[in-house]
Structures are given as C-alpha cells and as structure tokens.
Amino acid sequence: MLSLRTKPKPPAAALPANPSCRRRSLGVAALFLAVSLSAPAWGQTAPKPLSASDKALIAQIEAYLNAQKGLTANFLQVAADGSTRTGKAWLERPGKMRFAYDPPDPQLLVAGFGILVYHDPQLGQTTNIPLSSTPLGILLAPHVNLESAGVYVTNIDRQPGQVNLTLARKGKEAAGTLTLSFSTDPLELRAWVVTDAQGKQTSVHLYDIAPGGPFPNSLFQFTPSSSPIPTGG
C-alpha cells in the first residue's frame, strides 16, 4: 500500500506443526517483503511515454500523498491463495507504520527510523530490512515522487470512480511491482497490490480511514518485550 523477493524460510525446527500457521506467516511477509532483493535479470522494460493527462494525474496523486501526515485504518489483506486476514494500521509520514493483525494472528509489521521489522512469534522469527527497499518505502518517503530516479509508472488504469497506478523500481523490474488504487471522488488511497517475481498478488484494502497523529515514537518501535498493541487512534 507495498520488500524481499523470496519468502522467509526459517529452519525446519522453527516451523509450527500446523502448516496453516506457516502459510499465514509467509503471506504476511510476502506482502511487504517481496520486492527488495536482487532478482534474476529479464529484459528491463523501458518506461512508457506519459501523456499530458497522465502527468497531471500523477502530480495530483503525489500532492495528495505528500499532504497525508498520519492516519489510522482497518485493513483487509487478501493473499495470493485467496485467504483473508484483518487488522489495524497506523501510518505517519515520513517513514513510520505499524500493521497489527487481529487475533489469532500474532504477526506484527513495524516501520520506523529507516527500518521495517517483521515479527512472527509463532516461528520465533524477526526480520529487519531497510524500509527504502520495500514497496511501503515509496509511500512513506519524506517526499513522494513517482517519477524519481529510482521509480517509474508502468501503467495507469482509469475506471469509473477509481484509478490504479502501477509502479516498478528501475533496474529491479523483475522483482515485482506495486499497484496503488485510489478512489477519485474524493481522491483517496484505498488499496495497494504487491505483485512478486512469480506474478503472485497480495493486496491490502483500507477502510474506516481517519486522520491521526502525531503518534508516539514507541508505536513504531519493536522490542521482543513490546507491550500489548495499542487500540487507540
């Protein structure tokens, strides 16, 4: 909304007996961590020429994203296998995010201070990667620039009441794409879809969106002894 290309593979001894737990865990990681490591090279696609109306739309979206300082939302995640999960999100620009999944899923994603942390207590696994190498790094950048040196727009899909913008990182096109979905009246980010190197898609749909913040820095920090996830906005 958007990472490591490969799904995390903990040692076999760390895997839970119930394979569904492992599938859920990998689904979380794939969503946010699927597009960061180097990928096998296939022909890099040159950016498509943008029309004047395309550029005007991109500028409008950039202005909207840069104006967003903080929000809370509930979310619905749909994995590539069709399974769904829900939770609550806190986002604060620049660079801060917390995604907490509803019980019984204990996984947690926290971004702050340049690092994205994915914690799965069921697997006893914590993964730390640079936020800038994940899809969410695009949304949480200090200044969103969708035509920057490192990112470009690969496709714009206009539909009644909705527009979808697909982005790729230059030089890492084989690693996957991030598609941002906006309602148009008014303009509002409603969902994002991460497509990984194998073409599998995982999406996050936001609802009950409300402005929020500033939030305490502790909300965006992870320690093994973290207190219970806050429920307030």
ZAKOLSE-767136 format. One record per atom (N, C-alpha, C): atom name; x, y, z; residue in one letter. Coordinates in Angstrom, 3 decimals. Layout:
site  X  Y  Z  code
CA  X  Y  Z  a
...
***
This chain:
site  X  Y  Z  code
N  0.752  -0.403  0.000  m
CA  0.000  0.000  0.000  m
C  0.838  0.449  0.000  m
N  4.046  -1.741  -0.011  l
CA  3.958  -2.219  -0.552  l
C  4.773  -2.567  -0.417  l
N  10.527  -4.679  -0.600  s
CA  10.197  -5.955  0.033  s
C  11.076  -7.094  -0.435  s
N  11.197  -8.165  0.311  l
CA  12.049  -9.269  -0.080  l
C  11.397  -10.074  -1.189  l
N  12.205  -10.437  -2.192  r
CA  11.664  -11.239  -3.281  r
C  11.289  -12.625  -2.817  r
N  12.103  -13.182  -1.952  t
CA  11.854  -14.551  -1.540  t
C  11.181  -14.579  -0.189  t
N  10.320  -15.539  0.006  k
CA  9.638  -15.668  1.279  k
C  10.637  -16.139  2.334  k
N  10.544  -15.621  3.564  p
CA  11.464  -16.059  4.594  p
C  11.331  -17.543  4.864  p
N  12.469  -18.236  5.017  k
CA  12.452  -19.671  5.252  k
C  13.221  -19.971  6.527  k
N  12.550  -20.006  7.655  p
CA  13.216  -20.305  8.905  p
C  13.666  -21.755  8.932  p
N  14.575  -22.106  9.845  p
CA  14.999  -23.500  9.955  p
C  13.799  -24.410  10.181  p
N  13.918  -25.637  9.698  a
CA  12.787  -26.557  9.777  a
C  12.312  -26.742  11.206  a
N  13.245  -26.702  12.148  a
CA  12.855  -26.912  13.539  a
C  11.967  -25.807  14.071  a
N  12.018  -24.637  13.416  a
CA  11.249  -23.495  13.910  a
C  9.836  -23.474  13.367  a
N  9.532  -24.318  12.393  l
CA  8.221  -24.280  11.765  l
C  7.178  -24.879  12.694  l
N  5.994  -24.256  12.754  p
CA  4.937  -24.809  13.599  p
C  4.402  -26.106  13.021  p
N  3.818  -26.935  13.890  a
CA  3.273  -28.206  13.429  a
C  2.124  -27.991  12.467  a
N  1.357  -26.933  12.678  n
CA  0.211  -26.652  11.824  n
C  0.686  -25.901  10.589  n
N  0.650  -26.509  9.392  p
CA  1.150  -25.828  8.198  p
C  0.376  -24.574  7.859  p
N  -0.881  -24.456  8.316  s
CA  -1.641  -23.247  8.000  s
C  -1.026  -22.033  8.669  s
N  -0.402  -22.212  9.851  c
CA  0.282  -21.100  10.513  c
C  1.426  -20.600  9.664  c
N  2.177  -21.538  9.085  r
CA  3.304  -21.155  8.247  r
C  2.826  -20.423  7.001  r
N  1.736  -20.896  6.392  r
CA  1.215  -20.231  5.195  r
C  0.775  -18.815  5.518  r
N  0.116  -18.623  6.670  r
CA  -0.300  -17.283  7.048  r
C  0.911  -16.384  7.262  r
N  1.943  -16.921  7.913  s
CA  3.134  -16.133  8.184  s
C  3.811  -15.711  6.889  s
N  3.932  -16.637  5.966  l
CA  4.575  -16.310  4.706  l
C  3.747  -15.306  3.915  l
N  2.423  -15.378  4.060  g
CA  1.583  -14.408  3.377  g
C  1.840  -12.993  3.859  g
N  2.037  -12.830  5.156  v
CA  2.340  -11.505  5.696  v
C  3.658  -11.008  5.141  v
N  4.671  -11.854  5.201  a
CA  5.993  -11.435  4.750  a
C  5.986  -11.106  3.263  a
N  5.289  -11.919  2.480  a
CA  5.278  -11.696  1.040  a
C  4.693  -10.345  0.682  a
N  3.707  -9.909  1.452  l
CA  3.038  -8.658  1.140  l
C  3.994  -7.481  1.185  l
N  4.821  -7.417  2.223  f
CA  5.659  -6.246  2.421  f
C  7.119  -6.472  2.082  f
N  7.535  -7.730  1.989  l
CA  8.949  -8.016  1.835  l
C  9.262  -8.671  0.504  l
N  8.392  -8.546  -0.471  a
CA  8.543  -9.348  -1.679  a
C  9.311  -8.670  -2.789  a
N  9.720  -7.427  -2.644  v
CA  10.276  -6.724  -3.799  v
C  11.584  -6.016  -3.490  v
N  12.472  -6.599  -2.689  s
CA  13.661  -5.828  -2.361  s
C  14.971  -6.461  -2.786  s
N  15.103  -7.773  -2.686  l
CA  16.372  -8.375  -3.040  l
C  16.536  -8.413  -4.550  l
N  17.790  -8.522  -4.994  s
CA  18.050  -8.555  -6.423  s
C  17.358  -9.758  -7.036  s
N  16.887  -9.595  -8.278  a
CA  16.117  -10.644  -8.932  a
C  16.857  -11.139  -10.164  a
N  16.552  -12.359  -10.630  p
CA  17.122  -12.811  -11.886  p
C  16.766  -11.829  -12.990  p
N  17.736  -11.490  -13.798  a
CA  17.519  -10.448  -14.811  a
C  16.687  -10.989  -15.960  a
N  15.612  -10.295  -16.264  w
CA  14.971  -10.467  -17.547  w
C  14.922  -9.109  -18.189  w
N  14.537  -9.038  -19.445  g
CA  14.617  -7.780  -20.164  g
C  13.955  -6.638  -19.429  g
N  14.715  -5.616  -19.089  q
CA  14.160  -4.475  -18.396  q
C  13.252  -3.688  -19.329  q
N  12.096  -3.319  -18.810  t
CA  11.101  -2.604  -19.602  t
C  11.320  -1.115  -19.483  t
N  11.463  -0.449  -20.621  a
CA  11.647  0.994  -20.590  a
C  10.349  1.657  -20.165  a
N  10.442  2.764  -19.431  p
CA  9.227  3.482  -19.037  p
C  8.412  3.891  -20.256  p
N  7.091  3.721  -20.158  k
CA  6.234  4.122  -21.268  k
C  6.089  5.639  -21.275  k
N  6.021  6.232  -22.458  p
CA  5.797  7.688  -22.510  p
C  4.480  8.041  -21.836  p
N  4.489  9.116  -21.067  l
CA  3.292  9.562  -20.368  l
C  2.665  10.731  -21.104  l
N  1.341  10.702  -21.231  s
CA  0.624  11.804  -21.865  s
C  0.520  12.966  -20.893  s
N  0.079  14.091  -21.387  a
CA  -0.110  15.261  -20.523  a
C  -1.126  14.965  -19.428  a
N  -2.197  14.234  -19.761  s
CA  -3.202  13.904  -18.750  s
C  -2.646  12.918  -17.723  s
N  -1.769  12.012  -18.175  d
CA  -1.114  11.086  -17.247  d
C  -0.262  11.863  -16.244  d
N  0.532  12.791  -16.748  k
CA  1.415  13.566  -15.880  k
C  0.619  14.421  -14.904  k
N  -0.514  14.953  -15.364  a
CA  -1.358  15.757  -14.477  a
C  -1.942  14.889  -13.368  a
N  -2.348  13.673  -13.710  l
CA  -2.895  12.757  -12.711  l
C  -1.823  12.367  -11.695  l
N  -0.626  12.063  -12.177  i
CA  0.465  11.680  -11.277  i
C  0.791  12.824  -10.330  i
N  0.822  14.050  -10.853  a
CA  1.098  15.209  -9.996  a
C  0.015  15.375  -8.933  a
N  -1.239  15.116  -9.307  q
CA  -2.350  15.209  -8.350  q
C  -2.197  14.159  -7.251  q
N  -1.830  12.944  -7.641  i
CA  -1.650  11.867  -6.660  i
C  -0.468  12.156  -5.750  i
N  0.623  12.646  -6.310  e
CA  1.782  12.992  -5.491  e
C  1.430  14.076  -4.478  e
N  0.684  15.086  -4.908  a
CA  0.286  16.159  -3.991  a
C  -0.589  15.599  -2.870  a
N  -1.499  14.691  -3.217  y
CA  -2.356  14.068  -2.202  y
C  -1.522  13.276  -1.197  y
N  -0.610  12.436  -1.693  l
CA  0.193  11.603  -0.803  l
C  1.102  12.452  0.086  l
N  1.682  13.494  -0.472  n
CA  2.578  14.348  0.308  n
C  1.822  15.154  1.362  n
N  0.525  15.342  1.152  a
CA  -0.283  16.080  2.127  a
C  -0.707  15.208  3.301  a
N  -0.581  13.882  3.154  q
CA  -1.000  12.973  4.222  q
C  0.095  12.879  5.273  q
N  -0.206  13.273  6.485  k
CA  0.793  13.230  7.555  k
C  0.602  12.043  8.485  k
N  -0.651  11.623  8.691  g
CA  -0.880  10.485  9.560  g
C  -2.304  9.995  9.436  g
N  -2.507  8.696  9.642  l
CA  -3.855  8.144  9.581  l
C  -3.905  6.837  10.342  l
N  -5.119  6.459  10.669  t
CA  -5.404  5.110  11.162  t
C  -6.431  4.496  10.219  t
N  -6.417  3.184  10.136  a
CA  -7.373  2.498  9.272  a
C  -7.461  1.045  9.696  a
N  -8.578  0.428  9.400  n
CA  -8.663  -1.021  9.440  n
C  -8.290  -1.539  8.058  n
N  -7.835  -2.782  8.001  f
CA  -7.442  -3.295  6.693  f
C  -7.887  -4.733  6.518  f
N  -8.086  -5.083  5.258  l
CA  -8.362  -6.450  4.836  l
C  -7.244  -6.861  3.894  l
N  -6.545  -7.923  4.230  q
CA  -5.481  -8.440  3.371  q
C  -5.981  -9.675  2.645  q
N  -5.764  -9.717  1.346  v
CA  -6.127  -10.879  0.535  v
C  -4.848  -11.456  -0.045  v
N  -4.517  -12.675  0.319  a
CA  -3.294  -13.327  -0.129  a
C  -3.489  -13.940  -1.510  a
N  -2.372  -14.386  -2.089  a
CA  -2.411  -14.954  -3.428  a
C  -3.278  -16.203  -3.493  a
N  -3.397  -16.913  -2.370  d
CA  -4.222  -18.125  -2.366  d
C  -5.685  -17.849  -2.050  d
N  -6.054  -16.562  -1.912  g
CA  -7.435  -16.189  -1.640  g
C  -7.781  -16.076  -0.173  g
N  -6.874  -16.447  0.707  s
CA  -7.139  -16.339  2.139  s
C  -7.155  -14.873  2.555  s
N  -7.917  -14.568  3.585  t
CA  -8.059  -13.180  4.026  t
C  -7.693  -13.046  5.495  t
N  -7.229  -11.841  5.853  r
CA  -6.894  -11.519  7.234  r
C  -7.222  -10.053  7.439  r
N  -7.430  -9.683  8.691  t
CA  -7.781  -8.304  9.001  t
C  -6.876  -7.779  10.109  t
N  -6.925  -6.466  10.293  g
CA  -6.126  -5.860  11.341  g
C  -6.279  -4.357  11.331  g
N  -5.395  -3.695  12.075  k
CA  -5.415  -2.249  12.168  k
C  -4.060  -1.690  11.779  k
N  -4.096  -0.531  11.117  a
CA  -2.871  0.104  10.650  a
C  -2.769  1.526  11.182  a
N  -1.556  1.915  11.473  w
CA  -1.211  3.300  11.787  w
C  -0.113  3.712  10.818  w
N  -0.284  4.833  10.138  l
CA  0.752  5.347  9.253  l
C  1.029  6.800  9.602  l
N  2.285  7.135  9.617  e
CA  2.681  8.515  9.852  e
C  3.874  8.834  8.951  e
N  3.702  9.811  8.111  r
CA  4.772  10.216  7.220  r
C  5.582  11.338  7.863  r
N  6.954  11.245  7.617  p
CA  7.619  10.225  6.796  p
C  8.078  9.025  7.611  p
N  8.050  7.864  6.958  g
CA  8.796  6.715  7.411  g
C  8.272  5.883  8.553  g
N  6.995  6.037  8.977  k
CA  6.535  5.288  10.136  k
C  5.228  4.551  9.822  k
N  5.153  3.305  10.292  m
CA  3.984  2.478  10.027  m
C  3.923  1.350  11.041  m
N  2.714  0.951  11.399  r
CA  2.504  -0.236  12.228  r
C  1.300  -0.979  11.696  r
N  1.464  -2.270  11.400  f
CA  0.370  -3.135  10.974  f
C  0.238  -4.245  12.003  f
N  -0.886  -4.266  12.697  a
CA  -1.156  -5.278  13.714  a
C  -2.326  -6.137  13.244  a
N  -2.119  -7.438  13.194  y
CA  -3.153  -8.353  12.721  y
C  -4.075  -8.760  13.859  y
N  -5.345  -8.923  13.525  d
CA  -6.331  -9.336  14.520  d
C  -6.065  -10.767  14.985  d
N  -6.382  -11.075  16.239  p
CA  -6.258  -12.454  16.726  p
C  -7.077  -13.389  15.837  p
N  -6.598  -14.614  15.625  p
CA  -5.487  -15.256  16.353  p
C  -4.125  -15.053  15.707  p
N  -4.002  -14.189  14.718  d
CA  -2.723  -13.982  14.041  d
C  -1.864  -13.018  14.851  d
N  -0.695  -13.437  15.313  p
CA  0.112  -12.592  16.190  p
C  1.188  -11.785  15.463  p
N  1.274  -11.901  14.136  q
CA  2.354  -11.230  13.419  q
C  2.228  -9.712  13.519  q
N  3.369  -9.069  13.391  l
CA  3.425  -7.616  13.515  l
C  4.418  -7.067  12.519  l
N  4.059  -5.970  11.867  l
CA  4.959  -5.235  10.984  l
C  5.076  -3.817  11.505  l
N  6.315  -3.386  11.729  v
CA  6.568  -2.051  12.258  v
C  7.655  -1.403  11.422  v
N  7.405  -0.194  10.967  a
CA  8.419  0.574  10.233  a
C  8.685  1.859  10.985  a
N  9.942  2.157  11.165  g
CA  10.326  3.402  11.818  g
C  11.827  3.580  11.746  g
N  12.244  4.827  11.575  f
CA  13.657  5.153  11.634  f
C  14.473  4.402  10.579  f
N  13.840  4.233  9.395  g
CA  14.539  3.657  8.248  g
C  14.531  2.144  8.172  g
N  13.910  1.462  9.125  i
CA  13.930  0.003  9.161  i
C  12.506  -0.546  9.207  i
N  12.258  -1.610  8.453  l
CA  10.997  -2.339  8.531  l
C  11.256  -3.647  9.276  l
N  10.497  -3.882  10.323  v
CA  10.644  -5.083  11.139  v
C  9.396  -5.947  10.969  v
N  9.602  -7.208  10.632  y
CA  8.520  -8.190  10.572  y
C  8.780  -9.211  11.672  y
N  7.826  -9.346  12.598  h
CA  7.996  -10.251  13.728  h
C  6.907  -11.310  13.713  h
N  7.324  -12.560  13.786  d
CA  6.396  -13.684  13.843  d
C  6.735  -14.509  15.073  d
N  5.996  -14.328  16.168  p
CA  6.301  -15.078  17.388  p
C  6.053  -16.569  17.252  p
N  5.163  -16.968  16.350  q
CA  4.896  -18.399  16.177  q
C  6.118  -19.126  15.632  q
N  6.861  -18.429  14.750  l
CA  8.067  -19.028  14.178  l
C  9.327  -18.620  14.928  l
N  9.170  -17.734  15.914  g
CA  10.336  -17.234  16.617  g
C  11.261  -16.477  15.687  g
N  10.682  -15.700  14.776  q
CA  11.447  -15.072  13.701  q
C  11.213  -13.570  13.668  q
N  12.309  -12.822  13.570  t
CA  12.228  -11.375  13.380  t
C  13.129  -11.003  12.223  t
N  12.578  -10.288  11.241  t
CA  13.322  -9.882  10.054  t
C  13.402  -8.373  9.998  t
N  14.608  -7.853  9.763  n
CA  14.822  -6.414  9.644  n
C  15.390  -6.112  8.267  n
N  14.756  -5.183  7.541  i
CA  15.283  -4.766  6.248  i
C  15.109  -3.258  6.100  i
N  15.896  -2.632  5.224  p
CA  15.737  -1.187  5.009  p
C  14.354  -0.871  4.443  p
N  13.689  0.091  5.025  l
CA  12.365  0.481  4.553  l
C  12.414  0.935  3.101  l
N  13.510  1.580  2.712  s
CA  13.612  2.129  1.361  s
C  13.582  1.055  0.284  s
N  13.846  -0.213  0.649  s
CA  13.854  -1.283  -0.344  s
C  12.529  -2.027  -0.408  s
N  11.510  -1.531  0.280  t
CA  10.198  -2.174  0.282  t
C  9.180  -1.315  -0.459  t
N  8.058  -1.903  -0.871  p
CA  7.012  -1.107  -1.504  p
C  6.535  0.052  -0.637  p
N  6.408  -0.172  0.679  l
CA  5.925  0.904  1.539  l
C  6.900  2.059  1.613  l
N  8.164  1.800  1.290  g
CA  9.131  2.889  1.275  g
C  8.749  3.983  0.299  g
N  8.043  3.609  -0.765  i
CA  7.592  4.600  -1.746  i
C  6.550  5.515  -1.125  i
N  5.599  4.934  -0.389  l
CA  4.519  5.721  0.206  l
C  4.979  6.551  1.397  l
N  5.968  6.040  2.134  l
CA  6.380  6.681  3.372  l
C  7.600  7.564  3.209  l
N  8.042  7.777  1.981  a
CA  9.209  8.622  1.735  a
C  8.940  10.050  2.210  a
N  9.985  10.776  2.619  p
CA  9.789  12.171  3.036  p
C  9.088  13.001  1.974  p
N  9.399  12.732  0.713  h
CA  8.706  13.407  -0.390  h
C  8.404  12.372  -1.456  h
N  7.118  12.128  -1.689  v
CA  6.708  11.133  -2.675  v
C  6.916  11.695  -4.076  v
N  7.726  10.987  -4.855  n
CA  7.987  11.366  -6.242  n
C  7.883  10.100  -7.074  n
N  6.786  9.954  -7.778  l
CA  6.520  8.731  -8.521  l
C  7.242  8.672  -9.854  l
N  7.983  9.709  -10.176  e
CA  8.825  9.707  -11.371  e
C  10.261  10.051  -10.995  e
N  10.672  9.541  -9.842  s
CA  12.016  9.821  -9.355  s
C  13.035  8.984  -10.122  s
N  14.287  9.136  -9.721  a
CA  15.348  8.390  -10.392  a
C  15.213  6.886  -10.162  a
N  14.558  6.494  -9.054  g
CA  14.510  5.075  -8.732  g
C  13.200  4.385  -9.026  g
N  12.140  5.144  -9.349  v
CA  10.803  4.571  -9.522  v
C  10.175  5.148  -10.785  v
N  9.366  4.344  -11.442  y
CA  8.609  4.891  -12.569  y
C  7.253  4.205  -12.673  y
N  6.345  4.885  -13.342  v
CA  4.984  4.388  -13.544  v
C  4.962  3.491  -14.770  v
N  4.531  2.244  -14.581  t
CA  4.464  1.311  -15.708  t
C  3.087  1.250  -16.348  t
N  2.050  1.615  -15.583  n
CA  0.703  1.535  -16.137  n
C  -0.249  2.405  -15.332  n
N  -1.203  3.027  -16.036  i
CA  -2.284  3.776  -15.406  i
C  -3.596  3.199  -15.911  i
N  -4.417  2.719  -14.988  d
CA  -5.694  2.096  -15.329  d
C  -6.812  2.950  -14.753  d
N  -7.520  3.649  -15.605  r
CA  -8.621  4.501  -15.181  r
C  -9.933  3.738  -15.291  r
N  -10.694  3.740  -14.189  q
CA  -12.004  3.117  -14.156  q
C  -12.982  4.104  -13.526  q
N  -14.294  3.911  -13.728  p
CA  -15.260  4.821  -13.108  p
C  -15.076  4.881  -11.595  p
N  -14.756  6.062  -11.089  g
CA  -14.600  6.255  -9.656  g
C  -13.311  5.728  -9.075  g
N  -12.390  5.260  -9.928  q
CA  -11.174  4.631  -9.415  q
C  -10.047  4.775  -10.433  q
N  -8.817  4.887  -9.913  v
CA  -7.651  4.870  -10.791  v
C  -6.579  4.021  -10.131  v
N  -5.909  3.187  -10.931  n
CA  -4.866  2.294  -10.432  n
C  -3.537  2.687  -11.077  n
N  -2.537  2.866  -10.249  l
CA  -1.219  3.304  -10.707  l
C  -0.219  2.205  -10.369  l
N  0.433  1.631  -11.382  t
CA  1.406  0.566  -11.155  t
C  2.819  1.115  -11.260  t
N  3.642  0.774  -10.254  l
CA  4.995  1.290  -10.144  l
C  6.003  0.155  -10.142  l
N  7.190  0.429  -10.659  a
CA  8.310  -0.506  -10.594  a
C  9.563  0.275  -10.240  a
N  10.531  -0.428  -9.649  r
CA  11.813  0.191  -9.367  r
C  12.727  0.000  -10.575  r
N  13.369  1.066  -11.007  k
CA  14.262  0.993  -12.149  k
C  15.424  0.061  -11.831  k
N  15.681  -0.842  -12.769  g
CA  16.749  -1.800  -12.578  g
C  16.344  -3.021  -11.789  g
N  15.118  -3.020  -11.197  k
CA  14.635  -4.164  -10.417  k
C  13.245  -4.565  -10.878  k
N  12.996  -4.370  -12.169  e
CA  11.660  -4.656  -12.681  e
C  11.264  -6.114  -12.489  e
N  12.251  -7.024  -12.558  a
CA  11.939  -8.446  -12.419  a
C  11.524  -8.804  -11.008  a
N  11.780  -7.925  -10.046  a
CA  11.471  -8.241  -8.661  a
C  9.994  -8.107  -8.354  a
N  9.246  -7.359  -9.174  g
CA  7.827  -7.207  -8.922  g
C  7.371  -5.778  -9.063  g
N  6.095  -5.553  -8.824  t
CA  5.515  -4.218  -8.958  t
C  4.617  -3.914  -7.767  t
N  4.330  -2.626  -7.628  l
CA  3.384  -2.137  -6.625  l
C  2.300  -1.362  -7.346  l
N  1.032  -1.730  -7.136  t
CA  -0.094  -1.006  -7.725  t
C  -0.864  -0.303  -6.618  t
N  -0.997  1.013  -6.755  l
CA  -1.757  1.819  -5.812  l
C  -3.137  2.078  -6.394  l
N  -4.173  1.871  -5.592  s
CA  -5.544  2.062  -6.054  s
C  -6.178  3.217  -5.282  s
N  -6.715  4.182  -6.015  f
CA  -7.306  5.374  -5.421  f
C  -8.760  5.510  -5.839  f
N  -9.602  5.920  -4.903  s
CA  -10.913  6.425  -5.297  s
C  -10.685  7.830  -5.850  s
N  -11.582  8.291  -6.693  t
CA  -11.346  9.570  -7.358  t
C  -12.276  10.690  -6.905  t
N  -13.298  10.388  -6.127  d
CA  -14.231  11.442  -5.727  d
C  -14.683  11.222  -4.287  d
N  -13.865  11.663  -3.304  p
CA  -12.621  12.416  -3.484  p
C  -11.434  11.479  -3.711  p
N  -10.276  12.059  -4.061  l
CA  -9.065  11.273  -4.234  l
C  -8.624  10.731  -2.877  l
N  -8.506  9.403  -2.785  e
CA  -8.135  8.777  -1.515  e
C  -7.523  7.416  -1.798  e
N  -6.416  7.123  -1.132  l
CA  -5.789  5.808  -1.262  l
C  -6.691  4.780  -0.610  l
N  -7.064  3.743  -1.370  r
CA  -7.976  2.725  -0.854  r
C  -7.338  1.348  -0.758  r
N  -6.309  1.090  -1.558  a
CA  -5.721  -0.253  -1.559  a
C  -4.377  -0.216  -2.261  a
N  -3.593  -1.268  -2.029  w
CA  -2.406  -1.484  -2.848  w
C  -2.221  -2.969  -3.055  w
N  -1.560  -3.304  -4.158  v
CA  -1.329  -4.697  -4.536  v
C  0.150  -4.876  -4.828  v
N  0.765  -5.860  -4.179  v
CA  2.143  -6.231  -4.464  v
C  2.125  -7.460  -5.359  v
N  2.757  -7.358  -6.522  t
CA  2.922  -8.498  -7.426  t
C  4.375  -8.929  -7.361  t
N  4.634  -10.170  -6.958  d
CA  6.015  -10.594  -6.769  d
C  6.618  -11.103  -8.068  d
N  7.843  -11.603  -7.976  a
CA  8.573  -12.020  -9.166  a
C  7.917  -13.195  -9.876  a
N  7.102  -13.955  -9.143  q
CA  6.400  -15.090  -9.752  q
C  5.005  -14.707  -10.265  q
N  4.661  -13.438  -10.151  g
CA  3.362  -12.977  -10.618  g
C  2.245  -13.161  -9.613  g
N  2.568  -13.611  -8.392  k
CA  1.547  -13.776  -7.361  k
C  1.232  -12.431  -6.726  k
N  -0.051  -12.214  -6.447  q
CA  -0.510  -10.923  -5.946  q
C  -1.053  -11.033  -4.530  q
N  -0.672  -10.074  -3.715  t
CA  -1.231  -9.924  -2.380  t
C  -1.689  -8.484  -2.233  t
N  -2.895  -8.277  -1.732  s
CA  -3.460  -6.930  -1.671  s
C  -3.854  -6.554  -0.255  s
N  -3.846  -5.257  -0.013  v
CA  -4.340  -4.697  1.246  v
C  -5.384  -3.643  0.899  v
N  -6.567  -3.775  1.494  h
CA  -7.662  -2.841  1.272  h
C  -7.918  -2.083  2.571  h
N  -7.895  -0.763  2.511  l
CA  -8.094  0.074  3.692  l
C  -9.551  0.498  3.806  l
N  -10.054  0.547  5.041  y
CA  -11.397  1.075  5.282  y
C  -11.429  1.697  6.669  y
N  -12.501  2.432  6.944  d
CA  -12.587  3.190  8.199  d
C  -11.358  4.086  8.368  d
N  -10.955  4.718  7.275  i
CA  -9.766  5.575  7.293  i
C  -10.081  6.875  8.035  i
N  -9.175  7.280  8.918  a
CA  -9.351  8.526  9.661  a
C  -8.008  9.195  9.843  a
N  -7.961  10.543  9.748  p
CA  -6.707  11.222  10.012  p
C  -6.268  10.987  11.448  p
N  -4.978  10.961  11.664  g
CA  -4.465  10.720  13.004  g
C  -3.056  11.235  13.157  g
N  -2.562  11.190  14.395  g
CA  -1.204  11.606  14.679  g
C  -1.132  13.053  15.126  g
N  0.066  13.439  15.569  p
CA  1.246  12.575  15.616  p
C  1.102  11.505  16.686  p
N  1.704  10.344  16.395  f
CA  1.659  9.222  17.308  f
C  2.974  9.146  18.085  f
N  2.967  8.509  19.248  p
CA  4.227  8.358  19.992  p
C  5.211  7.491  19.218  p
N  6.497  7.824  19.319  n
CA  7.515  7.054  18.610  n
C  7.512  5.592  19.015  n
N  7.117  5.312  20.256  s
CA  7.113  3.928  20.726  s
C  6.190  3.035  19.913  s
N  5.191  3.633  19.252  l
CA  4.273  2.855  18.424  l
C  4.993  2.232  17.233  l
N  6.091  2.842  16.818  f
CA  6.798  2.412  15.613  f
C  8.142  1.776  15.933  f
N  8.277  1.306  17.149  q
CA  9.480  0.598  17.561  q
C  9.104  -0.814  17.980  q
N  9.999  -1.744  17.730  f
CA  9.750  -3.126  18.131  f
C  10.846  -3.600  19.073  f
N  10.431  -4.179  20.175  t
CA  11.349  -4.898  21.060  t
C  10.672  -6.213  21.414  t
N  11.440  -7.276  21.676  p
CA  10.820  -8.570  21.999  p
C  9.858  -8.496  23.164  p
N  10.061  -7.524  24.050  s
CA  9.178  -7.389  25.214  s
C  8.172  -6.268  25.038  s
N  7.804  -5.989  23.740  s
CA  6.875  -4.900  23.463  s
C  5.579  -5.092  24.258  s
N  5.018  -3.960  24.718  s
CA  3.746  -4.000  25.423  s
C  2.642  -4.343  24.449  s
N  1.460  -4.686  24.937  p
CA  0.347  -5.022  24.032  p
C  0.091  -3.913  23.022  p
N  -0.337  -4.303  21.833  i
CA  -0.568  -3.354  20.749  i
C  -1.663  -2.382  21.144  i
N  -1.420  -1.074  20.974  p
CA  -2.439  -0.102  21.360  p
C  -3.649  -0.186  20.464  p
N  -4.775  0.202  21.006  t
CA  -6.021  0.164  20.221  t
C  -6.539  1.542  19.896  t
N  -6.002  2.562  20.490  g
CA  -6.486  3.914  20.237  g
C  -5.911  4.496  18.981  g
N  -6.529  5.605  18.455  g
CA  -6.035  6.284  17.268  g
C  -5.104  7.363  17.651  g
***
